[in-house]
Amino acid sequence: MIHGNKELICSWDEFWQYCDIVTRQILCSNKQYSQIVCILRGGFYLGDYISRRLKIPLSAMVVQSYNQNNQQGDIQMGSLSYITPPKGKILLVDDLLDTGVTMRVIKEKLEKQWDIEIDTAVIWQKYHSQFKATYFYSLAPSNCWIVQPFERDY
């Protein structure tokens, strides 16, 4: 639900509904994935949800591209954490695509490093994103800041 001028605040109930919609798109595609790679932190909840529904392994990569002022800066990334190394076709998952730069950089790095094919999934994709996800719930206005339930102050 949108509050104020440029802020979209998402509840946990809404968030899980959106995860379900993205997962149904994946199931309807009839594509088979060997594993999910989620981009931490934002992609964890969607990645875990899809992994459990599709019953495939979940791997993770810690990535930071925003500073404390919510401005995108240099992309810093850790190593891929996994039990089984990536192979075949995988699904790369994050919470949203703002500029799309982070998703593009991570996708290219993983494809080159592991010689794999990658599709992508997010909940939100902003209109101005340079990268388009294979699966997504909603297009969001470029000037809208999305506040997800796991980002709220406790």
ABEGO torsion letter per residue (X at the ends): XBBEAABBBBBAAAAAAAAAAAAAAAAAAGBBBABBBBBOAAAAAAAAAAAAAAGBBBBBBBBBABBAAGBBBBBBBBBBBBABBBBEBBBBBBABBBAGAAAAAAAAAAAAAAGBBBBBBBABBBAABABBBABBABBBBAABBBBBAAABBX
